[in-house]
Every structure is written in structure tokens, then in C-alpha cells.
Amino acid sequence: MTALKSPTTLKKQLIWVSYIVGFLTAVEAINMLTGRYFNQFSIYPRDLSHLAYISTAPFLHANFTHFASNVVTLAIFSVLMLQFGGKRFISVSFGLIVLTGLLVWIFGRTSFHLGASGIIYGYFGYLVLAGFLNKNLFQIIISVAVAFFYGGMIWGVLPNQPYISWESHLFGFIAGICLAWFLRSRT
């Protein structure tokens, strides 16, 4: 992957991202219409009955503002992640859901944790580091662009607001960096 994707490939990637956004939007709509019924399936640290919800929490949001603040960045980062390949996108996404969720479940403060921001911060960490580790010019350009345009996100890993899961941000970022390291191209 040393050059820009062909228009056909980019079109397929945008279609996949639209499916992801569509799925999240459908979940948000149903959740909103049911009075946030699904939010009970979010992570509550160290509660064994909530351990399995590490797989559902990233798809749930506290309110529409929370959803809207996540969905645009998630879509942009998903397109950029797909530049590393479809298999890598799936591997990193799955890895982020599991690693971030487990770390929040083990170390998070006693509160409900939900939302896609852990994955977003994971993509951020991955995208900033992976291009340099893979030593691929196109991917390095992506890493530099993400660091330049989204570098301010790093402040989100610090505790700053009581109703924001900074733990998801922090552990997502750490998981993204770790996945970039472990999944780097070895040439």
C-alpha cells in the first residue's frame, strides 16, 4: 500500500464505513426510542455480570450529543484505518473492543462506561504510530496528518469531566499503540 487507493477501492471503503455509521445510528435510534434501555449493557468495572458487556458498550451512547460527537470522528478514523487494509481494520477494531473493554472493566472507576470513544482513541493511537512502524510512506503521511489534525485529542486521556470516561480514552489510546506495535509490518 504505497500509493493512494483506486477510486473503486475507496468507494468500497466508504460503503463499509457507511454501514458502520448506519448500524450505530440504528442502535442509537432504537436506544433513544426505548428510553436508553440498552445502556444497561455497558461496562461497570469489576462487576462480573457486566464483563460480557465489553462487547456491547462501544455501540451505546448516553445521549444523542454523545453519539453525534463520536460518530463523525469514528467515520473519519475508520476510512483512515482502512488504508492499512481490511483485515488490519478488523483485527485492530476487534482488539480495541476487547483490550479497551477489559482494561476499563479492571481499572475503571465505579461508574457505567459506554460509547465509541475508546475505539476512537484506540484508532488515534494506532494511526499516529503505525505508519512509522510500518515504514510505508503513504501510511507515514496518514500518521503525520492524524497527529497534526487530531493531536489535541491527547488531552482527553486525562480526568477532566465527571461524566466522561477518560478511562476509555486512556486505555483505548494505550491499546491502539500496543496494537500498532504488535501488528506492525515486519520487512
C-alpha positions as CSV (number, residue, x, y, z in Angstrom):
1,M,0.0,0.0,0.0
2,T,2.4,2.6,-1.1
3,A,0.0,4.8,-3.2
4,L,-3.4,6.2,-2.9
5,K,-6.3,3.7,-3.2
6,S,-8.0,3.4,-6.5
7,P,-11.4,5.1,-6.8
8,T,-13.1,1.7,-6.7
9,T,-11.3,0.6,-3.5
10,L,-12.1,4.0,-1.9
11,K,-15.7,3.7,-2.9
12,K,-15.9,0.2,-1.3
13,Q,-14.3,1.5,1.9
14,L,-16.7,4.4,2.1
15,I,-19.6,2.0,1.7
16,W,-18.3,-0.1,4.6
17,V,-17.9,3.0,6.7
18,S,-21.5,4.0,5.8
19,Y,-22.6,0.5,7.0
20,I,-20.8,1.1,10.3
21,V,-22.3,4.5,10.7
22,G,-25.7,3.2,9.7
23,F,-25.5,0.4,12.3
24,L,-24.5,2.8,15.0
25,T,-27.3,5.2,14.0
26,A,-29.9,2.4,14.1
27,V,-28.7,1.3,17.6
28,E,-28.8,5.0,18.7
29,A,-32.3,5.4,17.3
30,I,-33.7,2.3,19.0
31,N,-31.9,3.1,22.2
32,M,-33.3,6.6,22.2
33,L,-36.9,5.4,21.5
34,T,-36.7,2.9,24.3
35,G,-35.6,5.4,26.9
36,R,-31.9,4.3,26.8
37,Y,-32.9,0.7,27.6
38,F,-29.7,-0.7,26.0
39,N,-27.4,1.4,28.2
40,Q,-27.7,-1.3,30.9
41,F,-25.4,-3.3,28.7
42,S,-22.5,-1.1,29.3
43,I,-19.3,-1.7,31.3
44,Y,-19.5,-1.5,35.1
45,P,-16.0,-2.2,36.4
46,R,-15.3,-5.3,38.4
47,D,-18.9,-6.5,38.2
48,L,-18.8,-10.0,36.7
49,S,-22.4,-9.6,35.4
50,H,-21.1,-6.7,33.2
51,L,-17.9,-8.3,31.9
52,A,-19.6,-9.6,28.7
53,Y,-20.7,-6.0,28.0
54,I,-17.3,-5.0,26.9
55,S,-18.5,-6.2,23.5
56,T,-21.7,-4.0,23.6
57,A,-20.6,-0.8,25.4
58,P,-18.8,0.8,22.4
59,F,-22.1,0.8,20.4
60,L,-24.1,2.6,23.1
61,H,-24.2,6.2,23.9
62,A,-25.5,8.2,26.9
63,N,-27.5,10.7,24.7
64,F,-27.7,12.0,21.2
65,T,-25.0,14.6,21.8
66,H,-22.6,11.9,22.9
67,F,-23.4,9.8,19.8
68,A,-23.0,12.8,17.5
69,S,-19.7,13.7,19.0
70,N,-18.4,10.2,18.4
71,V,-19.8,9.2,15.0
72,V,-18.1,11.7,12.8
73,T,-14.6,11.1,14.2
74,L,-15.2,7.4,14.1
75,A,-16.2,7.5,10.4
76,I,-13.1,9.6,9.5
77,F,-10.7,7.3,11.5
78,S,-12.4,4.2,10.0
79,V,-11.6,5.4,6.5
80,L,-8.0,6.1,7.5
81,M,-7.8,2.7,9.3
82,L,-9.0,1.0,6.1
83,Q,-5.9,2.4,4.3
84,F,-3.9,-0.2,6.3
85,G,-6.1,-3.0,4.8
86,G,-9.5,-4.5,5.6
87,K,-8.0,-7.4,7.6
88,R,-5.9,-5.0,9.7
89,F,-9.0,-2.8,10.2
90,I,-11.0,-5.8,11.6
91,S,-8.1,-7.0,13.7
92,V,-7.5,-3.6,15.3
93,S,-11.2,-2.9,15.8
94,F,-11.8,-6.3,17.5
95,G,-8.6,-5.9,19.5
96,L,-9.6,-2.4,20.7
97,I,-13.0,-3.6,21.8
98,V,-11.6,-6.4,23.8
99,L,-8.4,-4.7,25.2
100,T,-10.0,-1.4,26.0
101,G,-13.1,-3.0,27.5
102,L,-11.0,-5.3,29.7
103,L,-8.8,-2.6,30.9
104,V,-11.8,-0.3,31.7
105,W,-13.5,-3.2,33.4
106,I,-10.4,-4.0,35.5
107,F,-9.2,-0.4,36.3
108,G,-12.0,2.0,35.6
109,R,-13.8,4.0,38.3
110,T,-17.0,2.6,39.6
111,S,-19.4,4.0,37.1
112,F,-21.1,3.0,33.8
113,H,-18.7,3.3,30.8
114,L,-20.1,3.3,27.3
115,G,-19.6,4.9,23.9
116,A,-17.3,4.6,20.9
117,S,-14.7,6.9,22.2
118,G,-12.5,4.1,23.5
119,I,-12.3,2.8,19.9
120,I,-11.8,6.3,18.6
121,Y,-8.8,6.9,20.9
122,G,-7.5,3.4,20.0
123,Y,-7.7,4.3,16.3
124,F,-6.0,7.6,17.1
125,G,-3.1,5.8,18.9
126,Y,-2.8,3.2,16.2
127,L,-2.9,5.7,13.3
128,V,-0.3,8.0,14.9
129,L,2.2,5.2,15.4
130,A,1.5,2.5,12.8
131,G,2.8,4.4,9.7
132,F,6.2,5.0,11.3
133,L,6.4,1.4,12.5
134,N,5.4,0.0,9.0
135,K,7.9,2.3,7.3
136,N,5.4,2.9,4.5
137,L,5.4,6.4,3.0
138,F,1.6,6.6,2.5
139,Q,1.0,5.3,6.0
140,I,3.5,7.7,7.4
141,I,1.7,10.6,5.8
142,I,-1.5,9.3,7.4
143,S,0.3,9.2,10.8
144,V,1.6,12.7,10.5
145,A,-1.8,14.1,9.3
146,V,-3.6,12.4,12.2
147,A,-1.1,13.7,14.7
148,F,-1.3,17.2,13.2
149,F,-5.1,17.5,12.9
150,Y,-6.2,15.4,15.9
151,G,-3.2,15.8,18.3
152,G,-5.3,17.8,20.7
153,M,-7.2,14.6,21.5
154,I,-4.3,13.5,23.7
155,W,-5.7,15.8,26.5
156,G,-8.8,13.6,26.6
157,V,-6.9,10.8,28.3
158,L,-6.8,12.9,31.5
159,P,-9.6,13.1,34.0
160,N,-11.4,16.4,33.2
161,Q,-15.2,15.9,33.4
162,P,-17.1,13.7,35.8
163,Y,-19.4,12.2,33.2
164,I,-16.8,11.4,30.6
165,S,-15.0,8.0,30.7
166,W,-11.4,9.3,30.4
167,E,-10.5,5.7,31.3
168,S,-11.9,4.5,28.0
169,H,-9.9,7.3,26.2
170,L,-6.7,6.4,28.1
171,F,-7.0,2.6,27.7
172,G,-8.2,2.9,24.1
173,F,-5.1,5.0,23.3
174,I,-2.8,2.6,25.1
175,A,-4.4,-0.4,23.3
176,G,-4.1,1.3,19.9
177,I,-0.4,2.0,20.5
178,C,0.1,-1.6,21.6
179,L,-1.7,-3.0,18.6
180,A,0.3,-0.8,16.3
181,W,3.5,-2.3,17.8
182,F,2.3,-5.9,17.8
183,L,0.7,-5.8,14.3
184,R,3.5,-3.8,12.6
185,S,4.7,-5.0,9.3
186,R,7.9,-6.9,9.6
187,T,10.1,-6.5,6.5
